[in-house]
Amino acid sequence: MKILFLSQIIPYPPHGGVLQRGYNIIREIGKDNDVYLLAFHHPDTIASQSLLDESMVELKKICTEVHYFKLWPKQSKMHKLLAFFICFFYPLPFSVLAHKSSGFRDKMLEIIEKNNIDIVHIDTVGLSKYRDLVQDIPCIVTHHNIESSLMARRSKVESNWFARYYVAKQSEKLRNYEAQGSSKYPVNVMMSSTDADELKEMSPGVKTAIVPNGVDINYFEDRREVEEQAIIYTGGMNMFANKDAVMYLISDIWPLVKMKIPDIKFYIIGQDPPRELINIASEDNGIKVLGYVDDIRPFVAKSAIYVVPLRVGGGTRLKVLDALAQGKAIVSTSIGSEGIEVTDRTNIYLEDTSEGFASSIIELINDDEKRKELGCQARKLAEERYAWPSIAEELIKAYKNIIH
């Protein structure tokens, strides 16, 4: 097959979230198919020209063609402010406005004209306006989350009243756009049955296929190392959900744990840690803010427990899949493990109160055998259900179902 893959972001380096999914999906489907990749460059994710060049070299190894385009709201602070201002009056969601690009449109049409494209893969609902350009070619869209629900959850925990209002309005626009746009596709790719059910409630009769996130079980292997009395969280602090999760743990859970285990450490990995977090860590030597690291695996391996105190989110959590594959004991909120077929007290501990979360951390820190067994069951789940090759096979099946 010849696949035109439209991405909202350059899927490189494949470290976390949509970058990790995008890279691994493209790598797998590109083994037996021709993939033509069009992607938007986020300068906050790929900041240097050398890394941008590296991404092009690496992606060309797995794609037939690769083309990048500027994301206009991120060209400067003025562009960003202008985009937010326009969006007050713009009838469609911010993500649609942000991804408007004549260059992207023209290159897309050029590739379609020069190549016998079999299917167009639109990797986020924010790019759905480009669907209108290809009426005669099968198209498929990916919902990494029910984005409107994620934004609605975020609006409820924003501390600033203006931010709450703005995010809530965007959530309404996005929900309408998701509901109306999803019916245009023969198949909507979903991360989980939970997300699929919600989309069907929003747009009755819509067709879905569940292609969950996966994990590279060879890269994220089960390292049997001596574990510290430490917990760890990984996730870019430029994402609201990650920042909120860390601050929630520090304010509501960390004091309860420290009362019972005074010497415990909390490793926090992720780019752009906020000043507030850095200030807190300067006064508590148990909190280690590491920022971005090239390889999270050694830090995860030496930590006794992987924590996922998320209060906002959707889809499936790649960070949880990575931790499962590394054979870690995991303590998570229900939201943190949404979309993953985990079983409470078998391969994960699920806790939705600060007291319960703290109690589970304390219990597992103090019980080596229970922690080890939880980790073994976690690795087993990753191997049996979430390896990338089998995930990609499900996507190829969805392609073929709408082509033939």
N, C-alpha and C positions, 0 to 999 in steps of 0.2 A: 504493500500500500504506500501511497504518497500522502503524508499527513502534514497539513499546515497547522502549526502549533502556535497559538497566540498567547503570550504570557504577560502578566502585569509587572513582572520583575525578572531580571536576569537570574536564572536559577543556578547561581554560583557565587561564592563557594557553598557547597551543600551542607551547611551547618544550621540545622534547625528549621522548623516551620515549613513554609511554602517553598523555600529554597531547596530544602532537603527532598521534599516530595517531588518537586518539579524536575530536579536533576536526575533522580533515580528512575522516575517514570520515563523520562526521555531516553535515558541510557538503555533501559530495558526494551522499550518499543522500537528504538533505533537499531537494535541488533538485526532485525529481519525486515525493516521498513525504512523508507526515506522520510526523514523528519526535516521540515523547513521551519526554523524557529524565528519568530519575531518577538522581541522583548523590550520592555521599557527599563531604562537605566535609572536606578535610585542612587544618587551620589552619596547618600548617607550610609548605604550598604556597601557599595564599591566606591571608595573615596579616592583611590589613587589610579593614575593612568596605567601603572604597571600591573595592578590587580585586574583592571578592565581588560588589558591586553591578554593577561593570563586566562581570564574567563573565556575570551574569544577562542584562544588556542584549544582549551580543554573542551569547550562545547562543540567545536568543529570536529573533534574526534568522534562524536556520537551523533552529529547532525549532518545533513547534506548541505544546508545553508544556514547561516546565523546572521541576523541583522538586529542592531540596537537602535533605540530611539529615546530622545530626551523626554522626561516627564516634566512638563512645563511648570507645575506649581513648586517644584523642588529646585528650580534654577537659582532662586535667591529668596531672601526673606520677603522682599517686595512682591515677588510672584506668588508666594504662599499667602500673604495677606490679601492680595487681589483675588485669589481663588476662593478664599473663605468669604470675602465680601460678595463676589458674584453669586456664590452658592445660596445666599439669602434669597435671591430672586429667581435663581435657576430652578426650573420645575423638576429636574431629575437629580438623582443622588450625586454627592461630591465625587465619588469614584468615576462616574461617567464623564463629568466635566474634566477631571484630572487627566483622563486618558484620551482626550481629544488630540489627534495628531494627523495632519495631512500627509506627512512623510510615512507614517505607519500605514495609513489607508492606501497610499499610492504603491508602496512596496508589496502590500498584500495583493492588490489587484494585478500587479506585474507578475508575481509568482503564480497566481492562478492562471493568468493568460499564457505563460510560458511552459507550465507544467500541467500534466493531467492529474490534478489533485483529487484524491478519493474522498477525503474528509477534512473538515476544519475543526480543530479542537480549540475551543475558547475556554481558557483556563481560569476565568473568573467572570461573575455576572457583570462586573464593571466594564467589560469589553463587549457587552452584548450589542451595542450599537453597530459594531462591525458585522454582525450577523446579517444585517439588512443588505449588505453588499454581495452576498453569495446565496441568492435564492435557489440556484440550481445545483448546489453542492450540499451533501449531507453535513450537518453541523451538530456538535455536541458541546455542552457547557458543563464546567465543573463548579460545584458549590463547596468551597473548602470549609465553610460554615454556613449556617443560616445567618448571613451577615447582619440582617436587621435585628435579629434576636440578640446577637452579641452587642450591638450598639444600644439596644434597649436596656440590657443589663448594665452596661457601662454608665448610661445616663443616671441610673439609680444610685451609683456609688461615687459619682463625681462630686467633689467638695464645693466647687464653685457653681453658683446658681446659673450664671450665663452659660458655662460649659454644659450643665445639665440640660438647659433649654435647647442649646444648639444641637447637641448629640441626640436628644429626643426627637427633634424635628427631622434630622437626617435619618433616624431610624424609621420614621413614618414614610418618608420618601422612598427609602430603600425597600421597605416591605411591599409597597405598592409596585415598585419596579420588579422585584423578585417574582411576585405573584403573576403579574401580567407577562413578563418576559419568559418565564419558564415554560409556558404553554407553546411557545414558538419552536421548541426543540423536540425532536423525536425521542431524545433521552437526556435526562439531567443526571450527571454523575454526582453521587452523594458520598460523604465520608462514613455515614452510619445510618442504620435503620431509624434512629431517633430523628436525624435531620430529614430523612426521606418522608417520614410520617408528618413532620411539621410542614414541609413544602406541600404535601398533598392536602393538608388542611387549608393552606393559603390559596392553593390553586387546584381545586378538585379535578381529577382526571389526568393530571400531569404524569408523564412517564419518568421513572427513575431507575437507575442501576447503582448498586452500592459497590464502590471500589475504595476500600478503606486505605488509610495511610499504612505504610510499612516500615521496615527497618532492615538495614544491612547487617544480617546476623553474623557475618564474617568480620566486619569492621568493629561492631559492638559485641565483642565476645565476653564470655563470663570469665573475668580475671579473679582468681582466688588469691587475694592479698590480705595482709593483716589490716583490719579496719580500725580506724580511729573512732573515738567517741565523737562523732561528727554527723551533721546532717548537711545536705547540699541541695541547692536549687539552681537550675540553668535556664536561661531565657533572656533575650535582649531587653534591657530596661527602657528601650525606646518604644516598646509596646506597652500600652496601658495595662493590659491584663497581667503581664509579668511584674510590673512595678507594684500594682495593687496587691498581688499575691505576696510579694516579699514584705511589703510594709504591714500587711495584715498579720503575717506570721510574727514579725518583730514586735508589734504592739500588743497582740492578743494571746499568742501562743508561747513565744520565747520566754517571757518571765516565768510562766508555769513550769517549763522544762528546766530552766536554770535553778529553780528552787530545789529540785530533786537531783540534778546533775550539774553542779556549779562549773565544772571544767569543760563542758561540751562546747564544740565549735559549730559555727554555721557558715559554710562556704557559699558565696553568692557569685555566680558566673553569668556574665552577659554584658554586652556593650552598653555604653552610655548610662552608667549608674547615676542616679540623681544626687545632687548636692546634699539633700536631706539625708539620704542613706549613708553617704560618706561621712557626714558629721556624726551620725549615730554610731557608726563603726569606730570612729576615733575615740569614743568614750566607752566602748565595750570591746575588750580585746578578744572576746569569743566570736565576734562577727568579723568575717574575712571577706571584704569586697574585692574580688579579683578582676572585675571588668571582663573584657573579651580575652579569651585564650584560644590558641590555635587548635588545641586538642583537649576536650573535656574528659576524656576517658580515664586518665590517671587520677584526676580529682574525684570522679564518681567512684572509681574502684576503691579508693582508700577511705571513703565515707561510709559509715555504717548504714545510713538511711537516706533515700532519695525522697524529698518532700515535694508535694504538688498542692499548695494551698490556694489554688485558683478559685476566684469567685465570679469571674467573667470568662466566657469562652464559648466554643461551639466546635463542630467537626470532631476530629480525633487528635489527641495530643501526641505529636511526634516525640516530645521529650519523655513521655511515659513509655512509649515503645522502645526508645533507646535504653531506658533504665531497665525495662523488662529483659531486653536482650543481654544486658550486662549482668543479669542475675542479681539485681539489687532488691532489698526489702524496700517497699514503697508505701508511704502514707500519703493519701490524697483525699481531697474533697470529692464529692460525687461529680461536680462539674469538671474537676480536673481529669477524671477518667472517662468522661462521656465518649461514647462511640467505640470504646474498646471492650472486648468481651472478657473482662476481668471478673473474678469471683471474690467477694469480700472474705477475708480471713483465709483464703486459699493461696492466692498469688498477689494479694494487695490488701492493705488496710484502708477502709473508707471511713472518713470522719467528717462531719459537717458542723461540728461545734468546736470552738477553740479548746474547751476542756477535754473533749474526746480526742482531738488531734494531739494535744500535748501528752495525754495519757498513753496513746499508742506509741509515740516516739519513746517515751520513758520505758514502756514495756519491752519494746524491741531492742533498745540499747542494752537493757539488762538481761536479755535472754538470747545468747548466741545461737543455740540450736533452733529456736523458733525463727530467728532472723535468717539463718542459713536455709531452712526449709522453704520459707516464703520466697527467697531468692531463686532457689532451684525450680520451683513451680512457675515463677515469673519467666525464667529462661525457656522453659518448656512451652509456654504459651506463645512466646515470640517465634520460636522455631516452627511450631505447628500451624500458626495462623497468619503471621505477619511478615514473612520473607518477601522481598521486593519482586522476584521473578513471578511468583504466584499472583501477586497483586496486579502486575502488568498484564498477565494472561486474562484477568477479569476485564481489564480495560479494552484489550484487543477484541474480546468477545462482544463487548458493547458496541465497538466500532462496526464489527461485521454484521451485527444484528440490524443496523440501520442502513448499511451499504447494500446488503443483499435482500 
